[in-house]
Amino acid sequence: VRLLNAGLKWSVLASSSWNEMLEELKIYIADQAKQGKEWDGNVPTNYRIKVSKEKAKAFAKDDDEDKNLGRWVNRQRSMYQAGRLRKDRQLALEKIGLKWSMLATTSWDSMFETLCEYVDEKRKNEGEWDGNVPANYKTDDNPPRALGRWINRQRSANTKNKLKPEYVSKLTKLGLKWSVHERRPSYQSPSRPDAPTSSVGASQMQSQESKSTPLIAPSSSSNGDKPS
């Protein structure tokens, strides 16, 4: 019990947990059939299973992902693509019809999940996420996912008001900054644009004053000549 409280997950518990999630996946597929739908081989990323209080005690308090069937399926895909998924588990998932590659209609959820993993890693190692992903960043998956380019596409779509409100909400809550300039320091802008502008402005002021002075002088002299 002490070891479990400390965060250790026994291999037996991990194994039974995997089998339980496989059963939950089968239940999900059966529910799809009851609704007259043919299972497309995928599970929405945010789909969560209903866990009883007794079953919840078997998991660590912070191990909330074990209750999220969508994320569990994504982890199986990631492990499969990395060649780290056990063969018996691979066959079990293929037998019930799981598709290893994401469909185009579900690719957004897949990439969002990849972004969540990137953000979690950043916050774990650096304490915070700056709200951006380098444009050339790719994951270690096989094939790799161009997360940086995907982020840029979301920003572009949002600027053109073509990004779904639910997507905007998810990305905003995660902490994405919609403008790259929003996170750039402002130390460059005052030094370059302001300096020449001020010097040009000063020279213009001087030229205007020099031009205005002779105009006033003749007018005053001409007015002074009239009485004489």
C-alpha positions, 0 to 999 in steps of 0.5 A: 500500500505504501509503495502504491501511495508513493506512485509505484505501479506493479507490473501485474496491476499495469497488465490488468489495467491494460486488459481492462482498457481493452475490455472498455474499448470492446464496450465502446465498439459495441455501443457504436453498433447499438447506435447503428454505427459502423466503428471507424477504428478510432476513439475520440481523444477526449472520450472517457469511460465511467469508472466505479469508485471501487475500480478507481481505487486501483489507480493512482490518484493522479493517473487520470489518463487511465480513465480516458479511453481516447488517450489510451488508444493514442498511446497504443498507436504511439507505442506501435509506431515506435515499435514498443508495443507488445506483439500480443497486444498489437494482435488483440487490437488489430483483431477488434479492428483498431486502425493504426493510422489516423483518418483525416477526419480525426487528425486534428484530435490526434495532433492536439493530443501530440501538442498536449504531450509536448506541453506536458514535457515542456512544463515538466522540464522547464516549469512553463510553456511559452505558448509556441512550438518551433516551426521545424519541430517534429516528433520522434514518431514513425512517421514523425509528426510536423507539430510546428507546421500544424501549429502555424496552420491553426494560427493561419486558420484562426486569423481567417476565421476558419478555425472551429470555435471548439478548436480555438477554445481548446488551444487557448485553454492549453496556453497557445499564443495566437501571435508569434509576435506576442511573445517576442521581446520589444528590445529591438523595436525601440532601438531601430525604428525610433532612433532614425525617426527622431533624428529625421524628425529633428532635422525636419523641425530645423528645416521648417524653422529655418524656412519660416524665419526668412518669411517672418523677417521680410513681412516685419520689415515691409510693415515697418517701411510703410510709415516712412 
